[in-house]
Amino acid sequence: MVSYTLGGKNGHQISLKEANDLVVIRFKDKACHNLEEAKLSTQAKSVTQGLIMVSSFPEANVAVYKCMPSSGKSSKSIRNEVRKVLKKEKKSVRFAGRTLVDDHGVLHLYTENLFVKFEDKVTKKDCKAILKKHKLKVKKAVKYAKNGYFVEAKAGSGMKVFEIAEKLLKDKNVEACHPELVKQRKMKTISPRQWHLKKTKINNRTVDAHVDVSKAWESTKGKNIVIAVIDDGVDIKHPEFKGRNKIVAPRDMMEGSSDPTPKFRDDNHGTACAGVACGSGKKGASGVAPEAKLMPIRLRAGLGSMLEAEAFAWAAENGADVISCSWGPTDGAWWDPDDPRHTHFVPIPDSTRYAIDYALETGRDGKGCVIVWAAGNGRENVGFDGYASYPKVIAVAASNDTDRRSVYSDFGEHIWCCFPSGDFGYSLLNHPEPLTAGIWTTDRLGNAGYNPGSSYTRFGVGDKNGDYTASFGGTSSSTPGVAGIAALMLSVNKKLNYWQVREIIKSSCDPIDQQGGNYNHEGHSVFYGYGKLNAQKAVNNAANANLSAAELSVDGFAEFSKTGNILFEDQTKIFANKKREKLIGLSINIKPFHPELNIKYRLAFNNIGKTNWATNGKFISANDRRRKCIGLAVELTGESAGHYKINYEIKIANDDSWYSNSDGKFVGKASGKGAAIEEIRFDLVIK
């Protein structure tokens, strides 16, 4: 049993145990990825004959095999025999050893590398002295964390790296330290034409679940904005990615080269994601931001590797405005509620967390890269995914072609918004079949990708040449869609920082599935976040985000018992059309939208009391329409709230006087007796 700690001295400790029935094998030949391809001796072939491959890391020439008990031998004894024999296969096998699993059986491949982050005040000389004391050699000083290093222990240290990491973490000069542990990375995909962009007909059926992209394109198509897609490679020879300066700073993190193209047979995911984000639409598939530039970053390293962190640093240092990540920990099976992986917490490694923070703090000349992350496809709480639930990123869920939740989509308080994707019918959950096969997007050219082309097109998988797929889905597809909208937003307002973009997205969503969404009083749903992101609203809100204070005003409507909804008059006041009407509900917002200025409000009703606070145009009312509204409070929030003052006054029935207050203080009758509010005035002023 070994353990390591993420998050520093008081962080989250994770225990691992040796898997007695598993052996990890690393091959010498770069073209060799499994035992079948290895050139082994007769003895080696004999002892490995009954092994079953359970996991593969072809980018590192590593495969993990399960040893089955046989002929009276236990799994452990067979594993030990396999290790002993393969260690002699020096021409074809680099390493054959043990591996570790956590309590949920998730594989953790350890290397002899460690990540160490010293306190900022420690000198470089002292950092190196401490590392030398522990017999550690600097492999790389990282840029994204001050006094941060990837170091390697003495060859043959094996699992002693865990002891070394824990000893280092106890040093008062060390802020964080953990071994480099590689876990299997899972792409967030589920394996017509572009119904997610505009209303269309598929198979003679109208599909109207789009995100208003065509209207947003009247203002912008994302010109001069760079979207980094960190994934398994992008086929940059595809016609949708060709063109002058379309590709920016391409990178293969594995090979350290500028060739981000797919290298393995199953490297199909990144090409599809890139197409959803920014395919040019020249031939057959447009991205959400077709004029945006693409930074393809190929990352086939396992989850938690050193190269994972380096990918974010590369994006930030080479001009990425938006970073799209459609991958993360392995999900539980969405159709199996008893799958233990549903509640398996996978924290984000400190090395990756520092690198993400680096991109947020230094990217875009200090305004920060906008980072969008796939929530996951396990029909489970995204809070167990330390990557997608990291508070500074935008976690994206999936909705389907009828504006309902895709059956597999993860949920939870960390979901920020949703975007259209594919779906499945599932009778056990009374979940109907979707109208479409999924999202139409770019595929690897020819027969190499999801769509092999030719006669397979009759199954609805794409075009006959195999250059496009019609069935891309999962939160993998939703995420680059949101990344594309973020690019549209930045193209009309480059002054926005990453946090402002996040807040504008929050206020630019349409709350779909009102009955099943379980939206709270702040307008948040655990299934859809703040709703399905609307591209036109997001672009308009982004464009107006830097208006001067003099151009801002209060807007909204009130619902009265007899007249119904009444809009503000001159954007400053609301009044009843008829005498003795009851004010039933209210919606208030700042117009135009401003990311640093929000408005919240609450009402009070006789015999009920005060409602919860509502924010930015969310409607509040009493469930009992017979009750009288007898008071209200309004308050400004956000980074710019201190520069403004909100005044408000009410007039109640049978009283010619006006009663006023400001900045969140309650105004109205103290008790339930008396007449109802029949008129309201607002005044937003600069302090």
NORDA-V845527 format. One record per pair of residues at least 6 apart in sequence whose ideal C-beta (glycine too) atoms are under 6 Angstrom apart, sorted by the first residue. I is the first residue (numbers start at 1). J is the second residue. Records with the same first field share a line. If there is no record, write none. Layout:
I: J ; J
//
This chain:
1: 17
2: 16 ; 159 ; 162
3: 13 ; 15
4: 14 ; 162 ; 165 ; 178 ; 179
5: 11 ; 13 ; 169
6: 12 ; 178 ; 347 ; 350
8: 175 ; 176
12: 347
16: 100 ; 102 ; 108
18: 98
19: 99 ; 101
20: 75 ; 76
21: 66 ; 67 ; 75
22: 64 ; 66 ; 99
23: 65 ; 79 ; 82
24: 64 ; 97 ; 99
25: 63 ; 96
26: 61 ; 62 ; 94 ; 95
27: 38 ; 61
28: 92 ; 94
32: 38
33: 58
34: 63
35: 48
38: 92
39: 92
40: 89
43: 85
44: 85 ; 89
47: 81 ; 82 ; 85
50: 68 ; 70
51: 65
52: 66
53: 63 ; 65
54: 64 ; 66
55: 64 ; 107 ; 184
56: 63
57: 302
58: 264
59: 254 ; 300
67: 75 ; 78 ; 79
69: 75
83: 96
86: 93 ; 96
87: 96
99: 107 ; 109
100: 108
101: 107
104: 340 ; 341 ; 344
108: 181 ; 183
109: 182
110: 179 ; 181
111: 180
112: 152 ; 153 ; 157 ; 161
113: 150 ; 152 ; 180
114: 151 ; 161 ; 165 ; 179
115: 150 ; 178 ; 351
116: 149 ; 151 ; 177
117: 145 ; 148 ; 175 ; 176
118: 127 ; 147 ; 173 ; 174
119: 173 ; 175
120: 146
122: 147 ; 173
127: 147
131: 151
134: 164
135: 154
136: 151 ; 153
137: 152
138: 149 ; 151
139: 150 ; 151 ; 152
140: 150
141: 149
142: 148
143: 313
144: 313 ; 354 ; 355 ; 358
145: 354
150: 306
153: 161 ; 164
161: 179
162: 179
165: 177 ; 178 ; 179
168: 174 ; 177
169: 177
176: 350
180: 306
181: 304
182: 302 ; 304 ; 305
183: 302 ; 303 ; 304
184: 330
185: 302 ; 303 ; 327
186: 330
187: 269 ; 327 ; 476
188: 326 ; 374 ; 376 ; 377 ; 474 ; 475 ; 476
189: 269 ; 474 ; 476
190: 377 ; 473 ; 474
192: 202 ; 436 ; 440 ; 470
193: 440
194: 440
195: 207 ; 436
196: 210 ; 420 ; 439
197: 210 ; 213
198: 210 ; 214
199: 208 ; 210
200: 207
202: 436
205: 435
207: 401 ; 435
209: 401 ; 403 ; 420
211: 533 ; 534 ; 535
212: 534 ; 535 ; 536
213: 288 ; 535
215: 536
216: 488 ; 535 ; 536 ; 539
219: 539
220: 488 ; 491 ; 492
221: 290 ; 291
222: 289 ; 291 ; 292 ; 487 ; 488 ; 491
223: 291 ; 491
225: 292 ; 321 ; 487 ; 490 ; 491
226: 248 ; 293 ; 295 ; 319 ; 320 ; 321
227: 277 ; 278 ; 292 ; 322 ; 483 ; 487
228: 295 ; 297 ; 315 ; 320 ; 323
229: 270 ; 273 ; 274 ; 296 ; 324
230: 297 ; 299 ; 311 ; 325
231: 269 ; 270 ; 273
232: 267 ; 269 ; 270 ; 300
233: 260 ; 261 ; 262 ; 267 ; 270 ; 298
234: 260 ; 270 ; 271 ; 274 ; 296
235: 271 ; 444 ; 445
236: 247
238: 442 ; 445
239: 282 ; 283
240: 275 ; 279 ; 280 ; 285 ; 442
241: 294
247: 294
248: 293 ; 295
249: 295 ; 318
250: 258 ; 260 ; 296
251: 297 ; 314
252: 259 ; 260 ; 298
253: 299 ; 307 ; 311
254: 300
260: 296 ; 298
268: 444 ; 449 ; 450
271: 442 ; 444
272: 441 ; 472
273: 326 ; 480
274: 294
275: 285 ; 287 ; 441 ; 442
276: 287 ; 441 ; 477 ; 480 ; 481
277: 287 ; 324 ; 480 ; 483 ; 484
278: 287 ; 289 ; 292 ; 294
279: 285 ; 286 ; 287 ; 442
280: 290
281: 290
284: 468
285: 440 ; 441 ; 442 ; 468
287: 484
288: 481 ; 484 ; 485
289: 484 ; 487 ; 488
292: 487
295: 320
297: 311
299: 311
301: 307 ; 308
304: 349
308: 352
309: 351 ; 352 ; 355
312: 355 ; 356 ; 359
313: 355 ; 358
315: 323
316: 359 ; 362 ; 363 ; 369
320: 369
321: 364 ; 490
322: 370 ; 483 ; 486 ; 487
323: 369 ; 371
324: 372 ; 479 ; 480 ; 483
325: 373
326: 374 ; 476 ; 479
328: 385 ; 387 ; 388
329: 346 ; 385
331: 376 ; 377 ; 378
332: 339 ; 341 ; 342 ; 378 ; 380
333: 339
334: 378 ; 379 ; 408
342: 380
345: 384
346: 386
347: 386
348: 386 ; 387 ; 390
359: 369
360: 368 ; 392 ; 498
363: 369
367: 497
368: 497 ; 498
370: 486 ; 498 ; 501
371: 393
372: 394 ; 479 ; 482 ; 483
373: 388 ; 393 ; 395
374: 475 ; 476 ; 479
375: 382 ; 388 ; 395 ; 396 ; 397 ; 410 ; 415 ; 475
376: 382 ; 385 ; 410
377: 408 ; 474 ; 475
378: 410
379: 408
380: 410
381: 412
382: 388 ; 389 ; 395 ; 410 ; 412 ; 414
383: 389 ; 412 ; 414
388: 395
389: 414
394: 416 ; 502
395: 414 ; 415 ; 416
396: 419 ; 475 ; 478 ; 479 ; 482
397: 409 ; 415 ; 418
398: 406 ; 409 ; 421 ; 475 ; 478
399: 418 ; 420 ; 532
400: 406 ; 423 ; 434
401: 434 ; 435 ; 436
403: 512
404: 513
405: 527
406: 421 ; 423
407: 424 ; 426 ; 431
411: 526 ; 527
412: 526
415: 529
416: 529
417: 505 ; 509 ; 529 ; 530 ; 533
418: 528 ; 532
419: 478 ; 481 ; 482 ; 533
421: 473 ; 477 ; 478
422: 438 ; 473
423: 434
425: 432 ; 433
437: 460 ; 470 ; 471
438: 471 ; 472 ; 473
439: 472 ; 477
440: 470
441: 472
443: 449 ; 450 ; 451 ; 468 ; 469
445: 467
446: 466
447: 453 ; 466
450: 469
451: 461 ; 462 ; 466 ; 469
452: 466
453: 464 ; 465 ; 466
457: 464
460: 470
461: 470 ; 471
462: 468 ; 469 ; 470
482: 533
485: 533 ; 535 ; 538
486: 501
488: 539
489: 501 ; 538 ; 542
492: 539 ; 542 ; 543
493: 542 ; 543 ; 545
495: 546
500: 595
503: 595
504: 541 ; 542 ; 595
506: 530
507: 593 ; 616
508: 534 ; 537 ; 538 ; 541
509: 530 ; 531 ; 533
510: 531 ; 532 ; 534
511: 519 ; 531
512: 532
517: 525 ; 527 ; 528
518: 525
519: 525
521: 612 ; 614
522: 615
523: 530 ; 618
524: 530
541: 593
544: 592
545: 594 ; 595
547: 592
549: 686
552: 590
553: 571 ; 591
554: 682 ; 684
555: 568 ; 571 ; 589 ; 591
556: 568 ; 587 ; 588 ; 589
557: 565 ; 567 ; 587
558: 566 ; 574 ; 586
559: 565 ; 584 ; 585
560: 576 ; 581
561: 581 ; 582 ; 584
562: 578 ; 581
563: 577
566: 574
568: 574
572: 682
573: 681
574: 680
575: 679
576: 678
582: 628 ; 676
583: 629 ; 676 ; 677
584: 621 ; 625
585: 619 ; 620 ; 621
587: 617 ; 619
588: 599 ; 601
589: 616 ; 617
590: 597 ; 599
596: 638 ; 639 ; 640
597: 638 ; 640
598: 615 ; 616 ; 637 ; 638
599: 636
600: 613 ; 615 ; 635 ; 637
601: 614 ; 634
602: 610 ; 611 ; 613 ; 633
603: 611 ; 620 ; 629 ; 632
604: 610 ; 630 ; 631 ; 668
605: 622 ; 627 ; 629
606: 627 ; 628 ; 630 ; 672
607: 672
608: 622 ; 627
611: 620
614: 620
628: 676
629: 676 ; 677
630: 668 ; 669
631: 666 ; 667 ; 668
633: 664 ; 666
634: 646 ; 648
635: 664
636: 644 ; 646
643: 687
645: 685 ; 687
646: 684
647: 662 ; 683
648: 682
649: 658 ; 660 ; 681
650: 659 ; 667 ; 677 ; 680
651: 658 ; 679
652: 675 ; 677
653: 675 ; 676 ; 678
654: 675
659: 667
661: 667
//
